[in-house]
Every structure is written in structure tokens, then in C-alpha cells.
Amino acid sequence: LFEEQIGFLPGDCVVAAAFLSYAGPFPSEYRDVLVRQTWLSQVRALNLPSAAEFNFADFLANPSDVRDWNIQGLPADDFSTENGVTVTRGRRWPLMIDPQGQANKWVKNMEASKNPKIVNQQMSDFVRTIENAITFGNPVLLQDVLEELDPVLEPVLAKNFIKKGNNISIKLGDKEVDYSPDFRLYITTKLANPHYTPEVSTKATIVNFAVKEQGLEAQLLNTVVKKERPDLDKSKNELVIKVAQGKRTQVELEDQILHMLSTATGSLLDNVELIETLDKSKTIWEEVNESLIVAEETSKKIVVASAAYRPCSVRASILYFVLNDLSKIDPMYQFSLDAYNELFLMSIQKSPQNKDNLQERIKALNDYHTYAVYKYTTRALFECHKLLLSLQMCVRILQSANQVNNEEWQYFLRGGQVLDKAQQPKNPAPHWISEESWDNITELDNLPHFKGVVQSFEQSVGSWEDWYRKKEPETEALPGEWEAKCNELQRMIFVRSLR
């Protein structure tokens, strides 16, 4: 296994370097496309040996480091782990797109023991704080930046060091300050989709921490498993420690053997201590390898067991992004991810428990959390927006279960528009069907489920008029065969087309 990994190093190093340099700004899906469909295929086209399945985080991160990051507040999903590796392993200072504040929280906790300086560009002592941090080796978290960075940061971002003998300094404005190698700079912005100049992009590593639906789903899955199955979470942590210790033992054995070989004198065959050490090392190496194989199998079982709770994380993720989209209706509607996580934890604790039936437990949790989100959110909404929230929650949940036809949903939102009036069938009842309504009906006939609706209007126009003139037609039976053919959304499409 180790020899195989060594053989793959040339191609893997190229892909890892490309990931560090270019993948940071992109969401998870596009990163996967870059690695699998672009970089790996190019590496193989050049006949560079590389692993069949390249994993950036596994390649550059120590599992025990990743576990520490998770404890410090970095979410445990793959996307966030990739971001953590990019921030800590990159040569350029990171500029993190962080609308939900997760990167901010993680950096503060990670650097807490080193007296970090938390600043923003509006502070009166901003430059002096940066100068002192550079001199004394404190980490700096520059938060809440917009699309332009203070020009005073230019030499820091570019790492324009001045070397005089053993002394390293850097020029800030008109002042030259001593540079400590312990200095670290982290920059975060709350802007969800900022546009930085090429100059900034080449001097800083832009890392996208913005949470998307798939990433949040993975984070919430970890949350629910940690609460519902603490035994799985404990096993997972123990595995991380065990794997890290096993790999460390292997490295120590290699170093010990290499040291003994390099310092051995005379014939190696006569060196009893070396031969005994080699035999012992071989035994230990085989034991470690066996334990790593067992750990890998156990890890797969934990993943499978955790996946049983995925319906909970899918539902919770969908609901958060429904809330997130409310800002498009009114900019006042802003909902914190931290507050949402607290609400999800409360739902896990207060929803009906059922240890004997997992499916019933998941259903109970989903129902409880859905209502909790609605109740929590409507307190902050104008009355006219509450029905819209209900509709969005309902439709997004149905869409995730593939129970809503996307063509029909788009029609419901936009209606129909006839481009070629010459080919349009004649309106059978212009005294009650307006021109716009007839356009809707004729376009509706193009949807597979509604094929024949124009013919139905032509043949049964009286029945359709009776239905149309009802006080609440949405609660009445549709004319003819349509009553049996239509679900609730399809019934509402008729209402939307005519009313």
C-alpha cells in the first residue's frame, strides 16, 4: 500500500498543487468536476502515475489535525475539510468568503492560544495593530472586508520581505517593521458573491466557505448522528486517533530502520541488533497494517449506519435554504445559521423519541422540525409573506422527494405565453375566458399531463364556466376526466390559468 502511494506521488502532487492554487473559490460540485474531469484526465494523458480516486484532504491533511479543526468549529463535511486544508497549507494568506460566519468562528478557536488580533479596516488603530502583530508573531483575523482591501496590506499579501543578514522585515506604508515567522493573516468577508480584482486574487488564496445545500446537509447529518447515536460518533473519533497512531508508528519504524542502516558498520548480516530490529519491525508493521484494514472496514460501517439519518439532514437543509431565500423578498429577512443549528438541536431533543423504530423516529423528527421552523420564522414575517413561506416549504420538500414535475411548477410560476397567435386555436368563450387566460390554456395543452385540455374546453365549455364561476373553484371537482387525473398542484394550475 505504501509503495503504491509513493508510486502515485508525481500525479497526485500536481493535482494537489492545482487544487491549492485554483479550487478555493469554487463550490463543492465544481471542485469535483475540476479534479475528476479536468486535472486527473490531463495528468493521465501525460502518463503521470496518479491514484484512481484522488482525495485532496486525505493527501495533504493529517486525520488528527482534521479532528482538532472539527473540535475548534470547522464543520466535518468534506467541503469544509478541503477549505481547512487550503487555509492552513497554502503559501498565500487566505481570503475567506464566509457569509454564515463558520470560518470566522473556526479561525478564532484555532488561534485562541496565540493571542489573535481581531480587526476590521474601519478601526482607528488598524495599521498599528497589524504592525505589532507582524513584529511579535500574533495571528491577525481581518474580518468584514468588502471588495476592496486597504492598500497598506499590499506588501503583506505580496510577502515583500526585506532581508538584511539574518533579520527579515517588511515595509508598511512609510515604516519598516521586523517580521516574525509566527505571524499569520486571515481575512474574511460576509459577502456571499464578492468580485475581487485579479491583483487580489493572485496575492491571496480565495477560499469559499459559503454553505450550499449539499454541504449543509453533510454538516447537519453529523449533528443528528452525534445526538442520536453518540456511540457512532465516539467510534469515529477513536478510529481517527487509532489510524493516526498507526501511521505514526509506521513512520517511526521506517526512520528507526533507516537510521540503523546508515550507522551500521561491517557486514549487515553480522549485525544481530539490526536483524532483530528488522524482524520486530516487520511484525509490528504487519499488525499496524491489519489494524488499519480493520479500521477502514469499521469506518465504512459507521458511514452506512450514519446514512440512515440522512432524511433528517436533507429536510433540515432544505428548510434552511427556504429561509435563506426569504431575503430576496425583503432584505430584512436574515436568518443566522448558528441560530438555525440551535433550532435543529432543539427539535432533535424535543421531538417524540422512538428507539425501536428508526423510520418512525425520523418521520417524527422531520414533522416536528418542519413545524418548528414555520413557527419560529412566521414570528419575523409580515402577514402577507406567511402564506408564501408555507408554499415554499411545501414545494421544496415535495421537489426533494421528486413529487413535483418541474415543467408544471415552472408553468405555475410563469404561466403561458403564445408566440404564434396565427396557430392558436380559437377561444370558444371570449365572454368569460380572457385573452390572457386562453393563452394560458393553449400553452398548458403542450405539457404532457394536460394534453387534450384545449379539446376539453371546446367540447365542455359550459362545465368549465360553471366551475370557473364557483366562489372557491379550488375546492370544487374539476369537469370531466380532469378531476381524477389531477393532483393538488395540477388543480391549482387550472386556477392559476383562469383566475
Secondary structure, 3 states (H helix, E strand, C coil): CHHHHHHHHHHHHHHHHHHHHHHCCCCHHHHHHHHHHHHHHHHHHCCCCCCCCCCHHHHHCCHHHHHHHHHCCCCCCHHHHHHHHHHHHCCCEEEEECCCCHHHHHHHHHCHHHCCEEECCCCCCHHHHHHHHHHHCCEEEECCCCCCCCHHHHHHHHCCEEEECCEEEEEECCEEEECCCCCEEEEEECCCCCCCCHHHHHHEEEEECCCCHHHHHHHHHHHHHHHHCHHHHHHHHHHHHHHHHHHHHHHHHHHHHHHHHHHCCCCHHHCHHHHHHHHHHHHHHHHHHHHHHHHHHHHHHHHHHHHCCHHHHHHHHHHHHHHHHHHHCCCCCCCCHHHHHHHHHHHHHHCCCCCCCHHHHHHHHHHHHHHHHHHHHHCCCCHHHHHHHHHHHHHHHHHHCCCCCHHHHHHHHHCCCCCCHHHCCCCCCCCCCCHHHHHHHHHHCCCHHHCCHHHHHHHCHHHHHHHHCCCCHHHCCCCCCHHHHCCHHHHHHHHHHHC
